[in-house]
Amino acid sequence: MASTSFDVFVQREQEAARRADAASIDWQAEKNEWLFQLDSLYARVSGFLKPYIDAGQISMADSDIELTEDHLGVYPVKLRIITIGTKSITLEPLGTIQTGSRGRVDVVGPLTRAQLSLLDAATETMLIPSTNGRNRTGMKRLSDGRWVWKIVTRDVLELNRENFLNLLMEVANE
């Protein structure tokens, strides 16, 4: 009798593995979408700061760095540096395979840091992505939903101009 139960168990697990393989993640597509989302974030931030950049009060520069992530390997991304007078604030991408979100960029000031997280617009909860190459419950591909950047400090805030400017002052220790 034990072997019959074991046979059923083995068959059930083989079927689960076949279904998981059929739903496996296209990691190249995920990386491409992550890089698109990162570029979109930088464009949005540039828009928030445009009046100050045009007036010569703020400057921005990009620097190339490499990220290393499971399933994605080593790949280049842009780090964005915002200079306001004597203060430099860096937008530092950490990657797309992040606990609680589908992407994270740290906003690093002289004394502190905050987070920008890429979250599904349809949910108020954070996602916990799988990193084992299979699409598990709770993990959504970047292509599966409408993703939005949110500011994560003590609270989770919408990424808009006012909140972003307040964030810059906070990480600049003002």
C-alpha positions in Angstrom: 0.0 0.0 0.0 2.8 2.4 0.8 4.3 1.9 -2.6 0.9 2.8 -4.3 0.8 6.1 -2.3 4.4 6.7 -3.2 3.6 6.1 -6.9 0.8 8.7 -6.8 3.1 11.1 -5.0 5.8 10.7 -7.7 3.3 11.1 -10.6 1.8 14.2 -9.0 5.3 15.8 -8.6 6.3 14.9 -12.1 3.1 16.6 -13.4 3.8 19.7 -11.2 7.4 19.9 -12.6 6.0 19.7 -16.2 3.6 22.5 -15.5 6.3 24.6 -13.8 8.6 24.1 -16.8 5.9 25.2 -19.2 5.5 28.4 -17.2 9.2 29.1 -16.8 10.4 32.6 -17.0 12.1 34.2 -20.0 14.9 35.8 -18.0 16.2 37.8 -21.0 12.7 39.4 -21.4 12.6 40.1 -17.7 15.9 41.8 -17.9 14.9 43.9 -20.9 11.7 45.0 -19.2 13.6 45.9 -16.0 16.0 48.0 -18.0 13.0 49.7 -19.7 11.4 50.4 -16.3 14.7 51.8 -15.0 15.0 54.1 -18.1 11.4 55.2 -17.5 12.2 56.0 -13.9 15.2 58.1 -14.9 13.1 60.0 -17.5 10.4 60.7 -14.9 13.0 62.0 -12.4 14.5 64.2 -15.1 11.0 65.6 -15.7 10.5 66.3 -12.0 13.8 68.2 -11.9 13.7 69.9 -15.3 13.0 73.4 -14.2 16.0 73.3 -11.8 18.2 71.7 -14.4 17.2 74.3 -17.0 18.0 77.0 -14.5 21.4 75.5 -13.8 20.6 74.8 -10.2 20.8 71.0 -10.4 22.9 68.8 -12.6 22.6 65.1 -13.4 25.1 62.7 -14.7 25.1 59.0 -15.4 27.7 56.4 -14.6 27.9 52.9 -15.8 27.9 50.1 -13.3 27.4 46.3 -13.4 24.8 44.4 -11.6 25.0 40.6 -10.9 21.7 38.7 -10.4 20.8 35.1 -10.3 19.4 34.0 -13.7 20.4 37.3 -15.3 24.1 37.2 -14.8 26.3 40.3 -15.0 24.8 43.2 -17.0 25.4 46.9 -17.3 23.0 49.6 -15.9 23.2 53.3 -15.4 23.7 54.9 -12.0 22.2 58.4 -11.9 23.9 61.2 -9.8 22.0 64.3 -8.9 24.1 67.2 -7.7 22.4 70.1 -5.8 25.0 72.6 -4.7 27.4 70.7 -2.5 25.2 67.6 -2.1 25.2 64.6 -4.3 22.4 62.1 -4.3 22.7 58.9 -6.2 20.0 56.7 -7.7 21.6 53.3 -7.4 19.8 50.3 -9.1 20.0 47.1 -7.0 18.2 44.8 -9.5 14.9 43.3 -10.5 14.9 40.1 -8.5 14.1 41.7 -5.1 12.2 40.5 -2.1 9.0 42.6 -1.9 9.1 44.2 -5.4 10.1 43.6 -9.0 12.9 46.2 -8.9 14.6 48.4 -6.5 16.7 51.6 -6.8 18.2 53.1 -3.7 18.3 56.9 -3.3 21.6 57.5 -1.5 22.4 60.8 0.2 25.3 61.9 2.3 24.0 60.3 5.5 21.0 58.2 4.7 19.2 56.2 2.0 15.7 55.5 0.9 14.2 53.1 -1.6 12.2 53.3 -4.9 10.5 50.0 -5.5 8.7 48.8 -8.6 5.4 47.4 -7.4 2.3 46.1 -9.1 -0.2 49.0 -9.3 -3.1 46.6 -8.5 -1.9 45.6 -5.1 -1.1 47.2 -1.8 1.1 44.3 -0.7 4.7 43.6 -1.6 5.5 40.6 -3.8 8.0 38.0 -2.9 9.5 36.8 -6.2 10.9 33.4 -6.7 14.5 33.1 -7.8 14.4 29.4 -8.7 13.5 29.9 -12.3 9.9 28.8 -11.9 6.8 30.9 -11.8 5.5 30.3 -8.2 2.4 31.6 -6.6 3.0 35.2 -5.6 5.6 35.9 -8.3 4.5 38.0 -11.3 6.6 38.5 -14.4 7.3 42.2 -15.2 5.2 41.6 -18.4 2.2 40.4 -16.4 1.0 43.6 -14.9 1.1 47.4 -14.7 4.1 48.2 -12.6 4.6 51.6 -10.9 7.5 53.1 -8.9 6.8 53.9 -5.3 8.8 55.6 -2.7 9.5 53.4 0.3 10.7 55.1 3.4 8.7 54.9 6.6 5.6 54.7 4.4 5.0 53.7 0.9 4.3 56.8 -1.2 3.3 57.4 -4.8 6.2 58.5 -6.9 5.2 62.0 -7.9 7.1 65.3 -8.2 6.3 66.6 -4.7 7.1 63.3 -2.9 10.3 62.9 -5.0 11.5 66.4 -4.1 10.8 65.8 -0.4 12.7 62.5 -0.7 15.7 64.3 -2.1 15.7 66.7 0.8 15.3 63.9 3.3 18.3 61.9 2.0 20.3 65.1 1.7 19.7 65.5 5.4 17.8 68.8 5.1 
